[in-house]
Amino acid sequence: MNDEERREAAVKRLKYKRDFRNHVAAYVLVDALLVTIWAFSGGGYFWPIWSIAGWGIGLAFNAWAV
């Protein structure tokens, strides 16, 4: 592996890490918004768990890939 190939691989890893951080930020913001909506609508059945769990599984696979 020459220097150019190593540089391309490093840039690719950095891009994956940046994309993962963006994915985590979106996950936290959206799920916090859903929990806030749930809380202000009177609570009851905790329906945001479906988004938290489903998206969390996708996020875990993304973390595994990164």
N, C-alpha and C positions, 0 to 999 in steps of 0.2 A: 504494500500500500504506500503510495507516494504522498507527498505533502498536500497536494491538491485534493486527493481523495479523502484524506483525513480531515481537511478543512471542510469539505462538502458534508461529510458525515457529522462533524461537530455542529455546523450550521443547521443541519436537519434536526439533530437532537434538541438544539435550542428552540427551534420553531415548534417542535412537539411539546416542549415544556411550557412555552408561552401560551400555546393553544389550550393546554390542560389548565393553566392558571385562569384563563378566560372562562373555561367551562365550569370550573369550581365557583368562580365569582357569580356567574349567571345562575348556577344551581342555588347558591346561598340566597341571592337576592330574590329570585322568583319564589322559592319556598318560604322565605320570611314573609313575603307579600301574601302568599296563600294562607299562612298561619295567622297573619294579622287580620285578613278578611274573615277567616273562621272565627277568631276571637271576637271581632266586632259584630258578627252576625248572631251572637248568642251562644257560641260554643256548641255543646252537644256532641254528636258523633264527629270524631276527628277525621274528617275526610281528606285533609291535606296529606295524610300518611301515604295515600296512593301515589301521589306525585313524588313525595320524598323517597319512598321505597323504589318505585319504578325508575326514576331518574338516577337514584343512587346506585342501582345495579349497573346502569349504563356508564355512570361516572367511574365505578370500580373497574369496569373493563377498560375504560380509557386510561385509568391510572396504571393498570397492568401493562398496557401497550407502551406507555411512556417509560 
